[in-house]
């Protein structure tokens, strides 16, 4: 979140200026969210370390 908040709007604006469409930023954002969801799901299924 700390990286995406300042960089995301500028990157989306730059992509819009190049392509005159918001399709690329929307697809990139959706892809990043899917990857984050997969990582979060994988982390929640990991077994916690044993306590000594």
mmCIF entry with sequence, helices, sheets and N, C-alpha, C, O atoms, coordinates in Angstrom:
data_MODEL
# 
_entry.id   MODEL 
# 
_entity.id                         1 
_entity.type                       polymer 
_entity.pdbx_number_of_molecules   1 
# 
_entity_poly.entity_id                      1 
_entity_poly.type                           'polypeptide(L)' 
_entity_poly.nstd_linkage                   no 
_entity_poly.nstd_monomer                   no 
_entity_poly.pdbx_seq_one_letter_code       
;(UNK)(UNK)(UNK)(UNK)(UNK)(UNK)(UNK)(UNK)(UNK)(UNK)(UNK)(UNK)(UNK)(UNK)(UNK)(UNK)
(UNK)(UNK)(UNK)(UNK)(UNK)(UNK)(UNK)(UNK)(UNK)(UNK)(UNK)(UNK)(UNK)(UNK)(UNK)(UNK)
(UNK)(UNK)(UNK)(UNK)(UNK)(UNK)(UNK)(UNK)(UNK)(UNK)(UNK)(UNK)(UNK)(UNK)(UNK)(UNK)
(UNK)(UNK)(UNK)(UNK)
;
_entity_poly.pdbx_seq_one_letter_code_can   XXXXXXXXXXXXXXXXXXXXXXXXXXXXXXXXXXXXXXXXXXXXXXXXXXXX 
_entity_poly.pdbx_strand_id                 A 
# 
loop_
_entity_poly_seq.entity_id 
_entity_poly_seq.num 
_entity_poly_seq.mon_id 
_entity_poly_seq.hetero 
1 1  UNK n 
1 2  UNK n 
1 3  UNK n 
1 4  UNK n 
1 5  UNK n 
1 6  UNK n 
1 7  UNK n 
1 8  UNK n 
1 9  UNK n 
1 10 UNK n 
1 11 UNK n 
1 12 UNK n 
1 13 UNK n 
1 14 UNK n 
1 15 UNK n 
1 16 UNK n 
1 17 UNK n 
1 18 UNK n 
1 19 UNK n 
1 20 UNK n 
1 21 UNK n 
1 22 UNK n 
1 23 UNK n 
1 24 UNK n 
1 25 UNK n 
1 26 UNK n 
1 27 UNK n 
1 28 UNK n 
1 29 UNK n 
1 30 UNK n 
1 31 UNK n 
1 32 UNK n 
1 33 UNK n 
1 34 UNK n 
1 35 UNK n 
1 36 UNK n 
1 37 UNK n 
1 38 UNK n 
1 39 UNK n 
1 40 UNK n 
1 41 UNK n 
1 42 UNK n 
1 43 UNK n 
1 44 UNK n 
1 45 UNK n 
1 46 UNK n 
1 47 UNK n 
1 48 UNK n 
1 49 UNK n 
1 50 UNK n 
1 51 UNK n 
1 52 UNK n 
# 
_struct_asym.id          A 
_struct_asym.entity_id   1 
# 
loop_
_struct_conf.conf_type_id 
_struct_conf.id 
_struct_conf.pdbx_PDB_helix_id 
_struct_conf.beg_label_comp_id 
_struct_conf.beg_label_asym_id 
_struct_conf.beg_label_seq_id 
_struct_conf.pdbx_beg_PDB_ins_code 
_struct_conf.end_label_comp_id 
_struct_conf.end_label_asym_id 
_struct_conf.end_label_seq_id 
_struct_conf.pdbx_end_PDB_ins_code 
_struct_conf.beg_auth_comp_id 
_struct_conf.beg_auth_asym_id 
_struct_conf.beg_auth_seq_id 
_struct_conf.end_auth_comp_id 
_struct_conf.end_auth_asym_id 
_struct_conf.end_auth_seq_id 
_struct_conf.pdbx_PDB_helix_class 
_struct_conf.details 
_struct_conf.pdbx_PDB_helix_length 
HELX_P HELX_P1 AA1 UNK A 2  ? UNK A 19 ? UNK A 2  UNK A 19 1 ? 18 
HELX_P HELX_P2 AA2 UNK A 23 ? UNK A 45 ? UNK A 23 UNK A 45 1 ? 23 
# 
_struct_conf_type.id          HELX_P 
_struct_conf_type.criteria    ? 
_struct_conf_type.reference   ? 
# 
loop_
_atom_site.group_PDB 
_atom_site.id 
_atom_site.type_symbol 
_atom_site.label_atom_id 
_atom_site.label_alt_id 
_atom_site.label_comp_id 
_atom_site.label_asym_id 
_atom_site.label_entity_id 
_atom_site.label_seq_id 
_atom_site.pdbx_PDB_ins_code 
_atom_site.Cartn_x 
_atom_site.Cartn_y 
_atom_site.Cartn_z 
_atom_site.occupancy 
_atom_site.B_iso_or_equiv 
_atom_site.pdbx_formal_charge 
_atom_site.auth_seq_id 
_atom_site.auth_comp_id 
_atom_site.auth_asym_id 
_atom_site.auth_atom_id 
_atom_site.pdbx_PDB_model_num 
ATOM 1   N N  . UNK A 1 1  ? 0.820  -1.178  0.000   1.00 0.00 ? 1  UNK A N  1 
ATOM 2   C CA . UNK A 1 1  ? 0.000  0.000   0.000   1.00 0.00 ? 1  UNK A CA 1 
ATOM 3   C C  . UNK A 1 1  ? 0.875  1.256   0.000   1.00 0.00 ? 1  UNK A C  1 
ATOM 4   O O  . UNK A 1 1  ? 0.538  2.248   -0.646  1.00 0.00 ? 1  UNK A O  1 
ATOM 5   N N  . UNK A 1 2  ? 1.974  1.214   0.710   1.00 0.00 ? 2  UNK A N  1 
ATOM 6   C CA . UNK A 1 2  ? 2.828  2.397   0.782   1.00 0.00 ? 2  UNK A CA 1 
ATOM 7   C C  . UNK A 1 2  ? 3.455  2.713   -0.573  1.00 0.00 ? 2  UNK A C  1 
ATOM 8   O O  . UNK A 1 2  ? 3.775  3.870   -0.846  1.00 0.00 ? 2  UNK A O  1 
ATOM 9   N N  . UNK A 1 3  ? 3.633  1.713   -1.416  1.00 0.00 ? 3  UNK A N  1 
ATOM 10  C CA . UNK A 1 3  ? 4.198  1.944   -2.743  1.00 0.00 ? 3  UNK A CA 1 
ATOM 11  C C  . UNK A 1 3  ? 3.106  2.324   -3.740  1.00 0.00 ? 3  UNK A C  1 
ATOM 12  O O  . UNK A 1 3  ? 3.287  3.242   -4.541  1.00 0.00 ? 3  UNK A O  1 
ATOM 13  N N  . UNK A 1 4  ? 1.980  1.625   -3.694  1.00 0.00 ? 4  UNK A N  1 
ATOM 14  C CA . UNK A 1 4  ? 0.928  1.823   -4.679  1.00 0.00 ? 4  UNK A CA 1 
ATOM 15  C C  . UNK A 1 4  ? 0.203  3.145   -4.576  1.00 0.00 ? 4  UNK A C  1 
ATOM 16  O O  . UNK A 1 4  ? -0.241 3.689   -5.587  1.00 0.00 ? 4  UNK A O  1 
ATOM 17  N N  . UNK A 1 5  ? 0.075  3.673   -3.365  1.00 0.00 ? 5  UNK A N  1 
ATOM 18  C CA . UNK A 1 5  ? -0.676 4.917   -3.184  1.00 0.00 ? 5  UNK A CA 1 
ATOM 19  C C  . UNK A 1 5  ? -0.025 6.098   -3.905  1.00 0.00 ? 5  UNK A C  1 
ATOM 20  O O  . UNK A 1 5  ? -0.730 6.814   -4.617  1.00 0.00 ? 5  UNK A O  1 
ATOM 21  N N  . UNK A 1 6  ? 1.280  6.341   -3.760  1.00 0.00 ? 6  UNK A N  1 
ATOM 22  C CA . UNK A 1 6  ? 1.849  7.482   -4.483  1.00 0.00 ? 6  UNK A CA 1 
ATOM 23  C C  . UNK A 1 6  ? 2.157  7.181   -5.951  1.00 0.00 ? 6  UNK A C  1 
ATOM 24  O O  . UNK A 1 6  ? 2.136  8.090   -6.781  1.00 0.00 ? 6  UNK A O  1 
ATOM 25  N N  . UNK A 1 7  ? 2.439  5.929   -6.282  1.00 0.00 ? 7  UNK A N  1 
ATOM 26  C CA . UNK A 1 7  ? 2.877  5.591   -7.635  1.00 0.00 ? 7  UNK A CA 1 
ATOM 27  C C  . UNK A 1 7  ? 1.702  5.251   -8.556  1.00 0.00 ? 7  UNK A C  1 
ATOM 28  O O  . UNK A 1 7  ? 1.743  5.567   -9.745  1.00 0.00 ? 7  UNK A O  1 
ATOM 29  N N  . UNK A 1 8  ? 0.669  4.620   -8.028  1.00 0.00 ? 8  UNK A N  1 
ATOM 30  C CA . UNK A 1 8  ? -0.430 4.127   -8.842  1.00 0.00 ? 8  UNK A CA 1 
ATOM 31  C C  . UNK A 1 8  ? -1.130 5.174   -9.691  1.00 0.00 ? 8  UNK A C  1 
ATOM 32  O O  . UNK A 1 8  ? -1.263 4.975   -10.899 1.00 0.00 ? 8  UNK A O  1 
ATOM 33  N N  . UNK A 1 9  ? -1.584 6.283   -9.112  1.00 0.00 ? 9  UNK A N  1 
ATOM 34  C CA . UNK A 1 9  ? -2.271 7.284   -9.934  1.00 0.00 ? 9  UNK A CA 1 
ATOM 35  C C  . UNK A 1 9  ? -1.390 7.892   -11.027 1.00 0.00 ? 9  UNK A C  1 
ATOM 36  O O  . UNK A 1 9  ? -1.858 8.163   -12.132 1.00 0.00 ? 9  UNK A O  1 
ATOM 37  N N  . UNK A 1 10 ? -0.142 8.096   -10.714 1.00 0.00 ? 10 UNK A N  1 
ATOM 38  C CA . UNK A 1 10 ? 0.766  8.651   -11.731 1.00 0.00 ? 10 UNK A CA 1 
ATOM 39  C C  . UNK A 1 10 ? 1.010  7.647   -12.854 1.00 0.00 ? 10 UNK A C  1 
ATOM 40  O O  . UNK A 1 10 ? 1.042  8.015   -14.028 1.00 0.00 ? 10 UNK A O  1 
ATOM 41  N N  . UNK A 1 11 ? 1.181  6.372   -12.486 1.00 0.00 ? 11 UNK A N  1 
ATOM 42  C CA . UNK A 1 11 ? 1.385  5.334   -13.490 1.00 0.00 ? 11 UNK A CA 1 
ATOM 43  C C  . UNK A 1 11 ? 0.135  5.166   -14.357 1.00 0.00 ? 11 UNK A C  1 
ATOM 44  O O  . UNK A 1 11 ? 0.238  4.981   -15.570 1.00 0.00 ? 11 UNK A O  1 
ATOM 45  N N  . UNK A 1 12 ? -1.042 5.232   -13.736 1.00 0.00 ? 12 UNK A N  1 
ATOM 46  C CA . UNK A 1 12 ? -2.289 5.127   -14.500 1.00 0.00 ? 12 UNK A CA 1 
ATOM 47  C C  . UNK A 1 12 ? -2.437 6.313   -15.450 1.00 0.00 ? 12 UNK A C  1 
ATOM 48  O O  . UNK A 1 12 ? -2.851 6.144   -16.597 1.00 0.00 ? 12 UNK A O  1 
ATOM 49  N N  . UNK A 1 13 ? -2.106 7.492   -14.982 1.00 0.00 ? 13 UNK A N  1 
ATOM 50  C CA . UNK A 1 13 ? -2.167 8.673   -15.845 1.00 0.00 ? 13 UNK A CA 1 
ATOM 51  C C  . UNK A 1 13 ? -1.194 8.589   -17.002 1.00 0.00 ? 13 UNK A C  1 
ATOM 52  O O  . UNK A 1 13 ? -1.521 8.973   -18.125 1.00 0.00 ? 13 UNK A O  1 
ATOM 53  N N  . UNK A 1 14 ? 0.005  8.087   -16.732 1.00 0.00 ? 14 UNK A N  1 
ATOM 54  C CA . UNK A 1 14 ? 1.005  7.923   -17.787 1.00 0.00 ? 14 UNK A CA 1 
ATOM 55  C C  . UNK A 1 14 ? 0.525  6.910   -18.816 1.00 0.00 ? 14 UNK A C  1 
ATOM 56  O O  . UNK A 1 14 ? 0.654  7.137   -20.019 1.00 0.00 ? 14 UNK A O  1 
ATOM 57  N N  . UNK A 1 15 ? -0.034 5.777   -18.344 1.00 0.00 ? 15 UNK A N  1 
ATOM 58  C CA . UNK A 1 15 ? -0.542 4.761   -19.264 1.00 0.00 ? 15 UNK A CA 1 
ATOM 59  C C  . UNK A 1 15 ? -1.707 5.322   -20.086 1.00 0.00 ? 15 UNK A C  1 
ATOM 60  O O  . UNK A 1 15 ? -1.826 5.015   -21.272 1.00 0.00 ? 15 UNK A O  1 
ATOM 61  N N  . UNK A 1 16 ? -2.568 6.142   -19.468 1.00 0.00 ? 16 UNK A N  1 
ATOM 62  C CA . UNK A 1 16 ? -3.670 6.764   -20.205 1.00 0.00 ? 16 UNK A CA 1 
ATOM 63  C C  . UNK A 1 16 ? -3.132 7.714   -21.274 1.00 0.00 ? 16 UNK A C  1 
ATOM 64  O O  . UNK A 1 16 ? -3.643 7.739   -22.394 1.00 0.00 ? 16 UNK A O  1 
ATOM 65  N N  . UNK A 1 17 ? -2.107 8.493   -20.935 1.00 0.00 ? 17 UNK A N  1 
ATOM 66  C CA . UNK A 1 17 ? -1.533 9.422   -21.903 1.00 0.00 ? 17 UNK A CA 1 
ATOM 67  C C  . UNK A 1 17 ? -0.957 8.681   -23.110 1.00 0.00 ? 17 UNK A C  1 
ATOM 68  O O  . UNK A 1 17 ? -1.030 9.173   -24.237 1.00 0.00 ? 17 UNK A O  1 
ATOM 69  N N  . UNK A 1 18 ? -0.394 7.521   -22.878 1.00 0.00 ? 18 UNK A N  1 
ATOM 70  C CA . UNK A 1 18 ? 0.182  6.744   -23.981 1.00 0.00 ? 18 UNK A CA 1 
ATOM 71  C C  . UNK A 1 18 ? -0.883 6.072   -24.837 1.00 0.00 ? 18 UNK A C  1 
ATOM 72  O O  . UNK A 1 18 ? -0.776 6.063   -26.063 1.00 0.00 ? 18 UNK A O  1 
ATOM 73  N N  . UNK A 1 19 ? -1.903 5.512   -24.207 1.00 0.00 ? 19 UNK A N  1 
ATOM 74  C CA . UNK A 1 19 ? -2.865 4.698   -24.947 1.00 0.00 ? 19 UNK A CA 1 
ATOM 75  C C  . UNK A 1 19 ? -4.235 5.359   -25.128 1.00 0.00 ? 19 UNK A C  1 
ATOM 76  O O  . UNK A 1 19 ? -5.054 4.856   -25.897 1.00 0.00 ? 19 UNK A O  1 
ATOM 77  N N  . UNK A 1 20 ? -4.499 6.459   -24.447 1.00 0.00 ? 20 UNK A N  1 
ATOM 78  C CA . UNK A 1 20 ? -5.803 7.138   -24.483 1.00 0.00 ? 20 UNK A CA 1 
ATOM 79  C C  . UNK A 1 20 ? -6.936 6.203   -24.066 1.00 0.00 ? 20 UNK A C  1 
ATOM 80  O O  . UNK A 1 20 ? -8.056 6.295   -24.570 1.00 0.00 ? 20 UNK A O  1 
ATOM 81  N N  . UNK A 1 21 ? -6.620 5.308   -23.140 1.00 0.00 ? 21 UNK A N  1 
ATOM 82  C CA . UNK A 1 21 ? -7.605 4.355   -22.630 1.00 0.00 ? 21 UNK A CA 1 
ATOM 83  C C  . UNK A 1 21 ? -7.195 3.954   -21.222 1.00 0.00 ? 21 UNK A C  1 
ATOM 84  O O  . UNK A 1 21 ? -6.007 3.911   -20.901 1.00 0.00 ? 21 UNK A O  1 
ATOM 85  N N  . UNK A 1 22 ? -8.179 3.661   -20.387 1.00 0.00 ? 22 UNK A N  1 
ATOM 86  C CA . UNK A 1 22 ? -7.891 3.193   -19.035 1.00 0.00 ? 22 UNK A CA 1 
ATOM 87  C C  . UNK A 1 22 ? -7.844 1.669   -18.954 1.00 0.00 ? 22 UNK A C  1 
ATOM 88  O O  . UNK A 1 22 ? -7.734 1.118   -17.859 1.00 0.00 ? 22 UNK A O  1 
ATOM 89  N N  . UNK A 1 23 ? -7.925 0.985   -20.083 1.00 0.00 ? 23 UNK A N  1 
ATOM 90  C CA . UNK A 1 23 ? -7.928 -0.481  -20.080 1.00 0.00 ? 23 UNK A CA 1 
ATOM 91  C C  . UNK A 1 23 ? -6.650 -1.048  -19.473 1.00 0.00 ? 23 UNK A C  1 
ATOM 92  O O  . UNK A 1 23 ? -6.721 -1.941  -18.629 1.00 0.00 ? 23 UNK A O  1 
ATOM 93  N N  . UNK A 1 24 ? -5.496 -0.559  -19.877 1.00 0.00 ? 24 UNK A N  1 
ATOM 94  C CA . UNK A 1 24 ? -4.225 -1.079  -19.362 1.00 0.00 ? 24 UNK A CA 1 
ATOM 95  C C  . UNK A 1 24 ? -4.084 -0.890  -17.852 1.00 0.00 ? 24 UNK A C  1 
ATOM 96  O O  . UNK A 1 24 ? -3.741 -1.851  -17.163 1.00 0.00 ? 24 UNK A O  1 
ATOM 97  N N  . UNK A 1 25 ? -4.332 0.304   -17.303 1.00 0.00 ? 25 UNK A N  1 
ATOM 98  C CA . UNK A 1 25 ? -4.221 0.441   -15.845 1.00 0.00 ? 25 UNK A CA 1 
ATOM 99  C C  . UNK A 1 25 ? -5.233 -0.420  -15.084 1.00 0.00 ? 25 UNK A C  1 
ATOM 100 O O  . UNK A 1 25 ? -4.917 -0.959  -14.024 1.00 0.00 ? 25 UNK A O  1 
ATOM 101 N N  . UNK A 1 26 ? -6.447 -0.548  -15.626 1.00 0.00 ? 26 UNK A N  1 
ATOM 102 C CA . UNK A 1 26 ? -7.451 -1.362  -14.947 1.00 0.00 ? 26 UNK A CA 1 
ATOM 103 C C  . UNK A 1 26 ? -7.043 -2.827  -14.963 1.00 0.00 ? 26 UNK A C  1 
ATOM 104 O O  . UNK A 1 26 ? -7.172 -3.514  -13.949 1.00 0.00 ? 26 UNK A O  1 
ATOM 105 N N  . UNK A 1 27 ? -6.554 -3.314  -16.095 1.00 0.00 ? 27 UNK A N  1 
ATOM 106 C CA . UNK A 1 27 ? -6.128 -4.717  -16.183 1.00 0.00 ? 27 UNK A CA 1 
ATOM 107 C C  . UNK A 1 27 ? -4.902 -4.980  -15.296 1.00 0.00 ? 27 UNK A C  1 
ATOM 108 O O  . UNK A 1 27 ? -4.811 -6.039  -14.675 1.00 0.00 ? 27 UNK A O  1 
ATOM 109 N N  . UNK A 1 28 ? -3.975 -4.043  -15.231 1.00 0.00 ? 28 UNK A N  1 
ATOM 110 C CA . UNK A 1 28 ? -2.805 -4.199  -14.375 1.00 0.00 ? 28 UNK A CA 1 
ATOM 111 C C  . UNK A 1 28 ? -3.216 -4.221  -12.903 1.00 0.00 ? 28 UNK A C  1 
ATOM 112 O O  . UNK A 1 28 ? -2.690 -5.009  -12.117 1.00 0.00 ? 28 UNK A O  1 
ATOM 113 N N  . UNK A 1 29 ? -4.146 -3.362  -12.541 1.00 0.00 ? 29 UNK A N  1 
ATOM 114 C CA . UNK A 1 29 ? -4.628 -3.327  -11.161 1.00 0.00 ? 29 UNK A CA 1 
ATOM 115 C C  . UNK A 1 29 ? -5.360 -4.618  -10.801 1.00 0.00 ? 29 UNK A C  1 
ATOM 116 O O  . UNK A 1 29 ? -5.152 -5.171  -9.721  1.00 0.00 ? 29 UNK A O  1 
ATOM 117 N N  . UNK A 1 30 ? -6.203 -5.091  -11.692 1.00 0.00 ? 30 UNK A N  1 
ATOM 118 C CA . UNK A 1 30 ? -6.927 -6.340  -11.440 1.00 0.00 ? 30 UNK A CA 1 
ATOM 119 C C  . UNK A 1 30 ? -5.950 -7.511  -11.310 1.00 0.00 ? 30 UNK A C  1 
ATOM 120 O O  . UNK A 1 30 ? -6.116 -8.370  -10.443 1.00 0.00 ? 30 UNK A O  1 
ATOM 121 N N  . UNK A 1 31 ? -4.942 -7.542  -12.166 1.00 0.00 ? 31 UNK A N  1 
ATOM 122 C CA . UNK A 1 31 ? -3.943 -8.605  -12.092 1.00 0.00 ? 31 UNK A CA 1 
ATOM 123 C C  . UNK A 1 31 ? -3.172 -8.567  -10.775 1.00 0.00 ? 31 UNK A C  1 
ATOM 124 O O  . UNK A 1 31 ? -2.926 -9.607  -10.164 1.00 0.00 ? 31 UNK A O  1 
ATOM 125 N N  . UNK A 1 32 ? -2.796 -7.381  -10.347 1.00 0.00 ? 32 UNK A N  1 
ATOM 126 C CA . UNK A 1 32 ? -2.075 -7.252  -9.080  1.00 0.00 ? 32 UNK A CA 1 
ATOM 127 C C  . UNK A 1 32 ? -2.943 -7.696  -7.910  1.00 0.00 ? 32 UNK A C  1 
ATOM 128 O O  . UNK A 1 32 ? -2.441 -8.307  -6.967  1.00 0.00 ? 32 UNK A O  1 
ATOM 129 N N  . UNK A 1 33 ? -4.231 -7.400  -7.960  1.00 0.00 ? 33 UNK A N  1 
ATOM 130 C CA . UNK A 1 33 ? -5.140 -7.825  -6.896  1.00 0.00 ? 33 UNK A CA 1 
ATOM 131 C C  . UNK A 1 33 ? -5.309 -9.340  -6.872  1.00 0.00 ? 33 UNK A C  1 
ATOM 132 O O  . UNK A 1 33 ? -5.390 -9.936  -5.798  1.00 0.00 ? 33 UNK A O  1 
ATOM 133 N N  . UNK A 1 34 ? -5.363 -9.967  -8.040  1.00 0.00 ? 34 UNK A N  1 
ATOM 134 C CA . UNK A 1 34 ? -5.472 -11.425 -8.098  1.00 0.00 ? 34 UNK A CA 1 
ATOM 135 C C  . UNK A 1 34 ? -4.217 -12.074 -7.530  1.00 0.00 ? 34 UNK A C  1 
ATOM 136 O O  . UNK A 1 34 ? -4.306 -13.036 -6.768  1.00 0.00 ? 34 UNK A O  1 
ATOM 137 N N  . UNK A 1 35 ? -3.054 -11.556 -7.896  1.00 0.00 ? 35 UNK A N  1 
ATOM 138 C CA . UNK A 1 35 ? -1.797 -12.086 -7.364  1.00 0.00 ? 35 UNK A CA 1 
ATOM 139 C C  . UNK A 1 35 ? -1.756 -11.923 -5.847  1.00 0.00 ? 35 UNK A C  1 
ATOM 140 O O  . UNK A 1 35 ? -1.351 -12.847 -5.141  1.00 0.00 ? 35 UNK A O  1 
ATOM 141 N N  . UNK A 1 36 ? -2.164 -10.775 -5.340  1.00 0.00 ? 36 UNK A N  1 
ATOM 142 C CA . UNK A 1 36 ? -2.177 -10.531 -3.895  1.00 0.00 ? 36 UNK A CA 1 
ATOM 143 C C  . UNK A 1 36 ? -3.140 -11.486 -3.192  1.00 0.00 ? 36 UNK A C  1 
ATOM 144 O O  . UNK A 1 36 ? -2.838 -11.974 -2.103  1.00 0.00 ? 36 UNK A O  1 
ATOM 145 N N  . UNK A 1 37 ? -4.284 -11.757 -3.797  1.00 0.00 ? 37 UNK A N  1 
ATOM 146 C CA . UNK A 1 37 ? -5.251 -12.677 -3.197  1.00 0.00 ? 37 UNK A CA 1 
ATOM 147 C C  . UNK A 1 37 ? -4.697 -14.098 -3.144  1.00 0.00 ? 37 UNK A C  1 
ATOM 148 O O  . UNK A 1 37 ? -4.899 -14.806 -2.157  1.00 0.00 ? 37 UNK A O  1 
ATOM 149 N N  . UNK A 1 38 ? -4.009 -14.513 -4.188  1.00 0.00 ? 38 UNK A N  1 
ATOM 150 C CA . UNK A 1 38 ? -3.401 -15.849 -4.202  1.00 0.00 ? 38 UNK A CA 1 
ATOM 151 C C  . UNK A 1 38 ? -2.323 -15.958 -3.130  1.00 0.00 ? 38 UNK A C  1 
ATOM 152 O O  . UNK A 1 38 ? -2.242 -16.971 -2.435  1.00 0.00 ? 38 UNK A O  1 
ATOM 153 N N  . UNK A 1 39 ? -1.509 -14.941 -2.992  1.00 0.00 ? 39 UNK A N  1 
ATOM 154 C CA . UNK A 1 39 ? -0.462 -14.946 -1.969  1.00 0.00 ? 39 UNK A CA 1 
ATOM 155 C C  . UNK A 1 39 ? -1.086 -14.983 -0.575  1.00 0.00 ? 39 UNK A C  1 
ATOM 156 O O  . UNK A 1 39 ? -0.633 -15.735 0.288   1.00 0.00 ? 39 UNK A O  1 
ATOM 157 N N  . UNK A 1 40 ? -2.117 -14.181 -0.356  1.00 0.00 ? 40 UNK A N  1 
ATOM 158 C CA . UNK A 1 40 ? -2.773 -14.162 0.956   1.00 0.00 ? 40 UNK A CA 1 
ATOM 159 C C  . UNK A 1 40 ? -3.407 -15.516 1.260   1.00 0.00 ? 40 UNK A C  1 
ATOM 160 O O  . UNK A 1 40 ? -3.329 -15.989 2.394   1.00 0.00 ? 40 UNK A O  1 
ATOM 161 N N  . UNK A 1 41 ? -4.028 -16.142 0.275   1.00 0.00 ? 41 UNK A N  1 
ATOM 162 C CA . UNK A 1 41 ? -4.631 -17.457 0.486   1.00 0.00 ? 41 UNK A CA 1 
ATOM 163 C C  . UNK A 1 41 ? -3.565 -18.508 0.789   1.00 0.00 ? 41 UNK A C  1 
ATOM 164 O O  . UNK A 1 41 ? -3.764 -19.370 1.645   1.00 0.00 ? 41 UNK A O  1 
ATOM 165 N N  . UNK A 1 42 ? -2.450 -18.437 0.096   1.00 0.00 ? 42 UNK A N  1 
ATOM 166 C CA . UNK A 1 42 ? -1.365 -19.390 0.338   1.00 0.00 ? 42 UNK A CA 1 
ATOM 167 C C  . UNK A 1 42 ? -0.766 -19.201 1.732   1.00 0.00 ? 42 UNK A C  1 
ATOM 168 O O  . UNK A 1 42 ? -0.417 -20.176 2.399   1.00 0.00 ? 42 UNK A O  1 
ATOM 169 N N  . UNK A 1 43 ? -0.651 -17.959 2.164   1.00 0.00 ? 43 UNK A N  1 
ATOM 170 C CA . UNK A 1 43 ? -0.085 -17.688 3.483   1.00 0.00 ? 43 UNK A CA 1 
ATOM 171 C C  . UNK A 1 43 ? -1.023 -18.141 4.598   1.00 0.00 ? 43 UNK A C  1 
ATOM 172 O O  . UNK A 1 43 ? -0.563 -18.567 5.657   1.00 0.00 ? 43 UNK A O  1 
ATOM 173 N N  . UNK A 1 44 ? -2.316 -18.056 4.375   1.00 0.00 ? 44 UNK A N  1 
ATOM 174 C CA . UNK A 1 44 ? -3.263 -18.445 5.420   1.00 0.00 ? 44 UNK A CA 1 
ATOM 175 C C  . UNK A 1 44 ? -3.319 -19.956 5.598   1.00 0.00 ? 44 UNK A C  1 
ATOM 176 O O  . UNK A 1 44 ? -3.742 -20.436 6.650   1.00 0.00 ? 44 UNK A O  1 
ATOM 177 N N  . UNK A 1 45 ? -2.904 -20.705 4.600   1.00 0.00 ? 45 UNK A N  1 
ATOM 178 C CA . UNK A 1 45 ? -2.913 -22.158 4.677   1.00 0.00 ? 45 UNK A CA 1 
ATOM 179 C C  . UNK A 1 45 ? -1.601 -22.730 5.211   1.00 0.00 ? 45 UNK A C  1 
ATOM 180 O O  . UNK A 1 45 ? -1.518 -23.924 5.498   1.00 0.00 ? 45 UNK A O  1 
ATOM 181 N N  . UNK A 1 46 ? -0.598 -21.904 5.343   1.00 0.00 ? 46 UNK A N  1 
ATOM 182 C CA . UNK A 1 46 ? 0.697  -22.364 5.849   1.00 0.00 ? 46 UNK A CA 1 
ATOM 183 C C  . UNK A 1 46 ? 0.566  -22.743 7.320   1.00 0.00 ? 46 UNK A C  1 
ATOM 184 O O  . UNK A 1 46 ? -0.167 -22.104 8.075   1.00 0.00 ? 46 UNK A O  1 
ATOM 185 N N  . UNK A 1 47 ? 1.279  -23.777 7.713   1.00 0.00 ? 47 UNK A N  1 
ATOM 186 C CA . UNK A 1 47 ? 1.224  -24.202 9.114   1.00 0.00 ? 47 UNK A CA 1 
ATOM 187 C C  . UNK A 1 47 ? 2.105  -23.284 9.953   1.00 0.00 ? 47 UNK A C  1 
ATOM 188 O O  . UNK A 1 47 ? 3.210  -22.933 9.541   1.00 0.00 ? 47 UNK A O  1 
ATOM 189 N N  . UNK A 1 48 ? 1.623  -22.901 11.117  1.00 0.00 ? 48 UNK A N  1 
ATOM 190 C CA . UNK A 1 48 ? 2.431  -22.020 11.968  1.00 0.00 ? 48 UNK A CA 1 
ATOM 191 C C  . UNK A 1 48 ? 3.637  -22.786 12.525  1.00 0.00 ? 48 UNK A C  1 
ATOM 192 O O  . UNK A 1 48 ? 3.583  -24.006 12.683  1.00 0.00 ? 48 UNK A O  1 
ATOM 193 N N  . UNK A 1 49 ? 4.704  -22.075 12.816  1.00 0.00 ? 49 UNK A N  1 
ATOM 194 C CA . UNK A 1 49 ? 5.879  -22.743 13.380  1.00 0.00 ? 49 UNK A CA 1 
ATOM 195 C C  . UNK A 1 49 ? 5.566  -23.304 14.774  1.00 0.00 ? 49 UNK A C  1 
ATOM 196 O O  . UNK A 1 49 ? 4.744  -22.768 15.516  1.00 0.00 ? 49 UNK A O  1 
ATOM 197 N N  . UNK A 1 50 ? 6.244  -24.387 15.090  1.00 0.00 ? 50 UNK A N  1 
ATOM 198 C CA . UNK A 1 50 ? 6.046  -25.001 16.407  1.00 0.00 ? 50 UNK A CA 1 
ATOM 199 C C  . UNK A 1 50 ? 6.715  -24.156 17.482  1.00 0.00 ? 50 UNK A C  1 
ATOM 200 O O  . UNK A 1 50 ? 7.772  -23.564 17.263  1.00 0.00 ? 50 UNK A O  1 
ATOM 201 N N  . UNK A 1 51 ? 6.077  -24.113 18.648  1.00 0.00 ? 51 UNK A N  1 
ATOM 202 C CA . UNK A 1 51 ? 6.649  -23.374 19.771  1.00 0.00 ? 51 UNK A CA 1 
ATOM 203 C C  . UNK A 1 51 ? 7.583  -24.314 20.537  1.00 0.00 ? 51 UNK A C  1 
ATOM 204 O O  . UNK A 1 51 ? 7.337  -25.515 20.651  1.00 0.00 ? 51 UNK A O  1 
ATOM 205 N N  . UNK A 1 52 ? 8.639  -23.737 21.045  1.00 0.00 ? 52 UNK A N  1 
ATOM 206 C CA . UNK A 1 52 ? 9.617  -24.539 21.793  1.00 0.00 ? 52 UNK A CA 1 
ATOM 207 C C  . UNK A 1 52 ? 9.272  -24.603 23.232  1.00 0.00 ? 52 UNK A C  1 
ATOM 208 O O  . UNK A 1 52 ? 9.986  -25.236 24.011  1.00 0.00 ? 52 UNK A O  1 
# 
